[in-house]
Each structure stands twice: as structure tokens, then as C-alpha cells.
Amino acid sequence: MTTTPVALNLSTPARGARGKPPKHFADLTPAERVAKVVELGEKPLRAKQLATHYFSHLTSDPSAMTDLPASSRDALVEAMFPELLTPARTLRADGGTTVKTLWHLFDGAKVESVLMRYANRSTLCVSSQAGCGMACPFCATGQLGLTRNLSPAEIIEQVRSAARSLAAGEVPGGDTRLSNVVFMGMGEPLANYKTVMATVRALTAPTPEGFGMSARNITVSTVGLAPAMDRLAAEGIPVTLALSLHAPDDELRSELVPMNEKFSVKQVLDSARRYFEATGRRVSIEYALMRDINDQAWRADLLGTELNRRGRGWVHCNPIPLNPTPGSKWTASDPAVEAEFVARLRAHGIPTTVRDTRGSDIDGACGQLAAEED
Ligand code: SAH
């Protein structure tokens, strides 16, 4: 394997002539929502009414808001709930229980989200950026480069839409609640830090100020932006942190995750350990198993040693069978090799679960989101 130099784009992308997404109710803090309705000539209590419709009833349809005076309903909704996400294509798999939606944003940027219903939970995988600047060579999104950061409401709308669909019984299995959100769609969430935190606050705030989700049911996945991991640890919102490690040694990890040149295996694992200490939340280590690349038994042993060096019971491992991406020269590990890798980690006392590859037949699995139209 050769190493290709890649440009890492960590900075906030220029907004360009097309400007920012329109401000939406979900971009505002509860206090700002009150200020905004007052500015629009309405009573302060309207903010709570709108929040109830949006976060509890999961709607921004004025015709459903019968507790608001008909005279101001349309104007309020028009001012506060601009259309941010237009569904462009929906693909279903697993008997309709996996649903991938391609969204067009106001400026033509495209993102995808994937809803996965299981027996005991429903998980939405959201995008936090259009494209991604991290350039991991085995990930389809990484090949696109970064288009732009999403706004909080552009992420929150992905969540509201999925929660509404589940509540309306549109996913086979009867109506249900959205229980989990994972920031594992397009983008590097910690490179859009403020927006992701504003989103997490809206997800976890009790209804009607937010969706009332439990922080532990929200997972933020990162390539390992160590300073941002430490910042996240200090927020006092114990979300689950997932670290995309993929190799226990710097030589290989720098090829698979170019950001490793900036934050090494040691730095990212030390930050992950500090995250556990600050929050008490066990960190997930993601490891996409690639045949003959990172799946050797000695690498499983090295990973086990590196994790245990930092303590016991603070981490669990999530090997992911590599999902195919266009033009990629890598393939998934042989099942026997995968089994040996898992067995080695467990022999080191590391709890290990292989991630299922839901949605791979609709290019909706990890690393396959490329916002293709057809
Ligand atoms: N940028 C963040 C969020 C994306 S999460 C991060 O990298 O953590 C998507 C997860 O899927 C990451 O662990 C990523 O490394 C993994 N992934 C990417 N491409 C993959 C592929 N082709 N097969 C399996 N997993 C992949």
C-alpha cells in the first residue's frame, strides 16, 4: 500500500455566495425562541406551544397547530420553520426496517441518514457535514471531500423526520419511538463541534424544549480529534464516544486515517481514556477489519495491550467487517481471520462485538454514504 498525501481540511469551510442555511426554530436556544416569537409580535407562550408541536408531536405543519390563533399560525411557521431538508430518494432494506434517505439541502448540498429498527431499539445514523474532510481512503464519504458543515437544525431535522416516521408507524413493526442517534453518517462530527453540541443539547433537553433523549443513547464517532475529545469530556453531557481507530500502530493508522499524522494512536487513546474518566461512559473502539491490512493476530494482541495499558473496563471493541466502496482495493477479512481477531481481543479481556452491516445492499452501511442519486 502506498501513502498518498492528502489535504486535511479542519477549518470551517467558507460559506460562499450561497450563504448559510436559513435560521430555523431548532437552531435557537429556548430563550432565543421566546425572543424570536416576541420579535414577531406574538405572546411569549407561543414559543412553548411551537416547541411542543415540534419536539413532542414532531410536526411543523401549521394545520396541526390548532391551539395557535389561525391568524398568526401561517406567519409564525413561515418565519420559524423554513424547509431545510427535501427528501430526494428513499431506499429500504431488511424488510423495510432499514431506511436510507438522501436529502437535498437548501443550497443543493446532499447528505444521507439511515434509520435502523431492531427488536428492542431504533437507531438513526445522522450526517453532521456534507461530505467529509478526513480523507480516510477506505470510506466512500472520505473520497468526496468536504462540502460544508451542517447547521444544528439540518441535523435535528434528520432526527425529527425519522422520529415522526417511526411514531406514525411507517416502519414495519408497529409505531415506536426513536431511541438512539449515532453521529456516524457523513462527516466528522468533532470538526463541526459547536453545531454537534447544539444538536446534542436539543436531543437531550427534556420535552418540550428538546426530544428528551438519554445522552447515553447518543453516540458521537470521531477519527480522533484529541483536543475536541477532551472538550467533549468537559461538557457534562455523557454521550457515548466512539473512536475510529482501525490500527493500533501509527505506521498503519496514518495510512488508514490520515488525521493520525496530527493525533497519534497514543494521543487518541489517552484522550479516549480521559473521556471515560470524566464521564464514566465506556468508550467504543471502531475497527474496520480489512483483509491482510489490519486484521493480523499480532495487531489484535497489540490493540489489546494498548487498551489494557490504560486500565480495565473502560472500553469495548467494535470490529466492523469492511463494507465495499467504489474503487476501493480493500475487502473484508476472511471470516476465520475475523473470528481469530475477536477471540484474541476477548482473551485480553476486552469486551468485543462485531458490528452488523445493516443496509450494505443499499449502500447504507458504515463508510458507504456518498449521496449518490442513482
Ligand atoms: N468521521 C467519523 C464519523 C463516521 S462514522 C468517524 O470516522 O468516526 C463511520 C464509521 O464507519 C467510522 O468508524 C468509519 O471509520 C467506518 N467506516 C468507514 N468506511 C468504512 C467501510 N468501508 N467499511 C466499514 N466501516 C467503515
Residues whose N, C-alpha, C, O or C-beta is under 5 A from the ligand:
A	BS01	SAH	F138 C139 F183 M184 G185 G187 E188 P189 S221 T222 V223 S244 E286 A288 I320 P321 L322 N323 T325 C366 G367
